[in-house]
Amino acid sequence: MKMHMRKHLTTVSLVMAVLIISAGCGGAVKYPNYYTLHVPPPPDPPTPGNVHATLAIREFRSPVYLRQGAIVYKTSPDQIGFYNYHRWAVDPREFLTNAVADRLRASGNFSQVKVYDGRPNFDYVLSGRIDELDEIDYEGGVKVQVAISAQMVSVATGATVWSNSVSEVGTVSQRDVPAVVSAMNGTMGQAIEKLLSPAPTAISIKPN
């Protein structure tokens, strides 16, 4: 029993010594930096007209690697890297869903635009996908790429009544992560504007 206790105390002492040495050598904990995506606010909506159609927007989907929170860079078309200490404060899928919803509310093309809650009490449902939100470190210089797509379906018929996809590339002013994030924000704003130009509208579709 005494031998077992001695071994245990020796182990604890060694662990404590390692921790003290690590702290003395500047082994401070490194915390990640968090960044936000933001785009210019949508314009004021037009004067309400004779519009009755309603729209629900599903949360945008994305490849698995874009859901992990870290800002992504690519050193080749096939190789993906992650900034361990530079992360998104908000899931890009949630951000894009809300940004698209805001712009479609401002378009005046629908009487109501809401994030989809699973209930089928809307006339149309819009779904989409982020395919690229990356820093590009090949083919000369540092760039960013944003690729998004969306489609709108009539709940009554199941028919796709609108779809669009865009891929935008932006330049980075200097080689650091804040500059990359700034370029991603600008490029995301351009991509959203092009995706919704022209914006989807309520379209009457007769069942087959």
ZARO-908672 format. One line per field, with one value per residue (C-alpha): x, y, z. Coordinates in nm, 4 decimals. Layout:
// ZARO-908672
u	[X|...];
v	[Y|...];
w	[Z|...];
***
This chain:
// ZARO-908672
u	[0.0000|0.2857|0.4661|0.1506|0.1084|0.4727|0.4300|0.1138|0.2763|0.5805|0.3560|0.1632|0.4888|0.6212|0.3001|0.3055|0.6708|0.5977|0.3084|0.5217|0.8057|0.5600|0.4125|0.7608|0.8568|0.5736|0.3285|0.0269|-0.3042|-0.3734|-0.7314|-0.8888|-0.9835|-1.3439|-1.4655|-1.8067|-1.9495|-2.1411|-2.2815|-2.4456|-2.8056|-3.0801|-3.2564|-3.5860|-3.8753|-4.1020|-4.4537|-4.6640|-4.8521|-5.1116|-4.8843|-5.0187|-4.7661|-4.5597|-4.2070|-4.0149|-3.6364|-3.4620|-3.1221|-2.8550|-2.6497|-2.2723|-1.9924|-1.8951|-1.5604|-1.7351|-1.9410|-1.6460|-1.6130|-1.2529|-1.1716|-1.0628|-0.7745|-0.6794|-0.3216|-0.4396|-0.7784|-0.7675|-0.6008|-0.7874|-0.6361|-0.7884|-0.6794|-0.6913|-0.7035|-0.9177|-1.2837|-1.6265|-1.8374|-2.1576|-2.2173|-2.1881|-2.4984|-2.7061|-2.5605|-2.6367|-2.9901|-3.0714|-2.9033|-3.1042|-3.4245|-3.3600|-3.3102|-3.6181|-3.8272|-3.6929|-3.7755|-4.1496|-4.2149|-4.3755|-4.6243|-4.4248|-4.0708|-3.9701|-3.7070|-3.8590|-3.9931|-4.1136|-4.4762|-4.6167|-4.8204|-4.6242|-4.6712|-4.3030|-3.9927|-3.6414|-3.3397|-2.9742|-2.6144|-2.2725|-2.0223|-1.7156|-1.6121|-1.2371|-0.9073|-0.7264|-0.3461|-0.2546|-0.2434|-0.0597|-0.1381|-0.4016|-0.7687|-1.1016|-1.3834|-1.7530|-1.9874|-2.3567|-2.6709|-3.0443|-3.3756|-3.7406|-4.0121|-4.3901|-4.5429|-4.8652|-4.7013|-4.3500|-4.2164|-3.8938|-3.9978|-3.6652|-3.2988|-2.9617|-2.5959|-2.2961|-1.9234|-1.7314|-1.3565|-1.2150|-0.8616|-0.6958|-0.5206|-0.2529|-0.1434|-0.3205|-0.6443|-0.8311|-0.7682|-0.8934|-1.2117|-1.2658|-1.2334|-1.4746|-1.7321|-1.7100|-1.7189|-2.0114|-2.2074|-2.1430|-2.2405|-2.5714|-2.6582|-2.5880|-2.7710|-3.0874|-3.0640|-3.3281|-3.4894|-3.7383|-4.1001|-4.4360|-4.5191|-4.8556|-4.8054|-5.1026|-5.0973|-5.0452];
v	[0.0000|0.2400|0.1530|0.2280|0.5638|0.6554|0.5827|0.7886|1.0843|1.0617|1.0724|1.3735|1.5530|1.4954|1.6244|1.9367|1.9956|1.9735|2.2191|2.4661|2.4437|2.4915|2.7999|2.9371|2.8914|3.1097|2.8275|3.0601|2.9401|3.0790|3.1785|3.1962|3.5197|3.5418|3.7251|3.8238|3.8202|4.1319|4.2871|4.6245|4.6472|4.5991|4.9037|5.0212|4.8123|4.9688|5.0835|4.7718|4.6602|4.3980|4.1089|3.8068|3.5261|3.4090|3.2677|3.0473|3.0160|2.6987|2.7318|2.7226|2.4031|2.3714|2.1154|1.9636|2.1462|2.4847|2.3874|2.3467|2.7134|2.7696|3.0062|2.7956|2.8356|2.6324|2.5829|2.3948|2.3062|1.9770|2.0717|2.2413|2.3963|2.5534|2.8498|2.6940|3.0305|3.2267|3.1298|3.2556|3.3979|3.2936|2.9912|3.1188|2.9176|3.1044|3.4368|3.3798|3.2548|3.5701|3.8016|3.6527|3.6737|4.0428|4.1230|3.9346|4.1135|4.4424|4.3410|4.3804|4.0680|3.8758|3.9647|3.7622|3.6199|3.3969|3.1375|2.7932|2.6281|2.3001|2.4044|2.3965|2.7165|2.9113|2.9477|2.9078|2.7634|2.8809|2.6626|2.7167|2.6183|2.7727|2.5839|2.8045|3.0453|3.0107|3.1911|3.0928|3.0711|2.9444|3.0767|3.3903|3.6175|3.5739|3.5809|3.4759|3.2841|3.2817|3.0477|3.0257|2.8915|2.8878|2.7691|2.8450|2.5812|2.6185|2.4331|2.3726|2.2035|2.1059|2.2817|2.4837|2.8342|3.0151|2.9217|3.0893|3.0307|3.2622|3.2369|3.5520|3.5998|3.8909|4.0206|4.0529|4.3806|4.2312|3.8919|3.8619|3.7107|4.0395|4.1431|3.8026|3.8414|4.1930|4.0601|3.7756|4.0255|4.2358|3.9326|3.7789|4.1021|4.0984|3.7311|3.7874|4.0833|3.8797|3.5755|3.7808|3.9766|3.9443|3.8598|3.5715|3.6791|3.5159|3.3182|3.1562|2.7930|2.5844|2.2189|1.9643];
w	[0.0000|0.0906|-0.2327|-0.4342|-0.2583|-0.3252|-0.6970|-0.7066|-0.5294|-0.7564|-1.0653|-0.9334|-0.8539|-1.2046|-1.3622|-1.1462|-1.2317|-1.6043|-1.5688|-1.3730|-1.6265|-1.9138|-1.7484|-1.6825|-2.0479|-2.1723|-2.2453|-2.2278|-2.3640|-2.7113|-2.7778|-3.1247|-3.2985|-3.4158|-3.7268|-3.8562|-4.2044|-4.2981|-4.6134|-4.6820|-4.5568|-4.8156|-4.9587|-4.8159|-4.9504|-5.2129|-5.1379|-5.0682|-5.3758|-5.4527|-5.3500|-5.1621|-5.2172|-4.9194|-4.9154|-4.6720|-4.6880|-4.5773|-4.4125|-4.6820|-4.7009|-4.7481|-4.7765|-4.4423|-4.4292|-4.4236|-4.1178|-3.8805|-3.7905|-3.9000|-4.1867|-4.4840|-4.7258|-5.0318|-5.1440|-5.4554|-5.6071|-5.4155|-5.0855|-4.7997|-4.4880|-4.1767|-3.9660|-3.6188|-3.4405|-3.6864|-3.6817|-3.7838|-3.5004|-3.6836|-3.9045|-4.2662|-4.3575|-4.0998|-4.2085|-4.5771|-4.5046|-4.3089|-4.5614|-4.8497|-4.6442|-4.5706|-4.9375|-5.0494|-4.7868|-4.9229|-5.2822|-5.2205|-5.4310|-5.1443|-4.8738|-4.6203|-4.6113|-4.3197|-4.2390|-4.2988|-3.9822|-4.1348|-4.1780|-4.5343|-4.4980|-4.7600|-5.1330|-5.2188|-5.0552|-5.1420|-5.0671|-5.1462|-5.0935|-5.0242|-5.2359|-5.1784|-4.9041|-4.9281|-4.9348|-5.2573|-5.2312|-5.5769|-5.9354|-5.8217|-5.5274|-5.2573|-5.3541|-5.2092|-5.3764|-5.2911|-5.4800|-5.3913|-5.5569|-5.4850|-5.6262|-5.5491|-5.5594|-5.5712|-5.2757|-5.4703|-5.7698|-5.6624|-5.9725|-5.9648|-6.0711|-6.0263|-5.9881|-6.0122|-5.9214|-5.9024|-5.8356|-5.7456|-5.6937|-5.4957|-5.4438|-5.1021|-5.0207|-4.7959|-4.6663|-4.3330|-4.2082|-4.1377|-4.5003|-4.6189|-4.4124|-4.5479|-4.9034|-4.8242|-4.6963|-5.0112|-5.2378|-5.0474|-5.0903|-5.4667|-5.4885|-5.3081|-5.5305|-5.8463|-5.7132|-5.6614|-5.9882|-6.1001|-5.7676|-5.7619|-5.7832|-5.7174|-6.0316|-6.0979|-6.1903|-6.2995|-6.1880|-6.4661];
***
